[in-house]
Amino acid sequence: MNQHFGELKKWHYFFKQETRFDMHPEDVFDESLTELFFCCDHSKKITTCLGYMVVVTTTENLHNINKEQRFVGQLVWHAKKTEDYTLTLRTRLELRDNFARPDVACRVREKIKVHFLRKRKVQIFMFEEFFINLTNPEWITKSRVDQNRVFAGVKVKHTPNISWNIGYLNQVKFRNAANLMNHAAVFEIHFKLP
């Protein structure tokens, strides 16, 4: 949900609740993310945001739950915008605090997104996102490169305030013992308050 603050058109907030499921017969819950961001559009090209996230994740042991809070600073550069496509670059700095473990992890997430046919009811978009660990406390991987994600999908706009996305996500998690690759079907519903 993305909403502007009344007459303050350059200020807006973003709220997102996301739950992910696996197809494991033992335990289908994988991860839950709750995000709240406050953003400012400095110009048509630059947006900055401050955010807070709570993430609940299962680890390799499906009975072990990992909980963390994240404090986020974000810079979005709307690099190119035409009638046919947009190109957006996002840099996000995350300070990750695990509720049960010492030390704070710090990482940078770089995302490149291309959005085609954005004026049409059915739109095509894709992104590439990679995660770089700046610190490595013992509760995260020792690898400098944490993850890489590639997504391709479509967005369908039903009304100006309701849309949904469907697509494919390939995610590689770089881990100490063996890397983990996930193939995910993604379905999202987006609401914008009138």
Secondary structure, DSSP 8 states (H G I E B T S, - for coil): -EEEETTEEEEEEEEEEEEEE---SS--EEEEEEEEEEEEE-SSSEEEEEEEEEEEEE-SSTT-EEEEEEEEEEEEEEEEE-SSEEEEEEEEEEEEEETTSSSEEEEEEEEEEEEESTTSSEEEEEEEEEEEES---TTS-S-SEEEEEEEEEEEEESSSSEEEEEEEEEEEE--SSS-EEEEEEEEEEEE---
